[in-house]
């Protein structure tokens, strides 16, 4: 089942996800590797590479 907005998350959960995405962007801009970003943000490497952090 697909959700129209935010994957069924609350506003607070969407805001938290967006903060994590912004952190990932900053790490990419700093030249960090995907696996290091994933470890720091406690998500999978695949999530980092796909941008679905």
C-alpha positions in Angstrom: 0.0 0.0 0.0 1.3 3.4 -0.9 0.6 6.6 1.1 0.1 9.9 -0.6 2.3 11.9 1.7 5.2 10.9 3.9 4.7 7.2 4.0 2.1 7.3 6.8 4.3 9.3 9.2 3.1 11.9 11.6 4.3 15.5 11.1 6.9 15.1 13.8 8.2 11.9 12.2 8.4 13.6 8.8 10.3 16.5 10.4 12.8 14.1 12.1 13.3 12.3 8.7 14.0 15.6 7.0 16.6 16.6 9.6 18.4 13.3 9.0 18.3 13.9 5.2 19.8 17.4 5.7 22.6 15.9 7.8 23.3 13.4 5.1 23.5 16.2 2.5 26.0 18.1 4.6 28.1 14.9 5.0 28.0 14.3 1.2 29.1 17.9 0.6 32.0 17.4 3.0 33.1 14.5 0.9 32.3 11.7 3.3 31.8 8.1 2.1 28.3 6.5 2.1 29.2 3.9 4.6 30.5 6.5 7.1 27.4 8.6 6.7 25.2 5.6 7.2 27.1 4.6 10.4 26.9 8.2 11.8 23.2 8.5 11.1 22.4 4.9 12.1 20.8 3.9 8.8 21.6 1.5 6.1 24.2 2.3 3.4 21.5 1.6 0.8 19.2 4.2 2.3 22.0 6.8 2.1 22.8 5.9 -1.5 19.2 6.1 -2.5 18.6 9.3 -0.7 15.8 7.8 1.3 17.3 8.3 4.7 
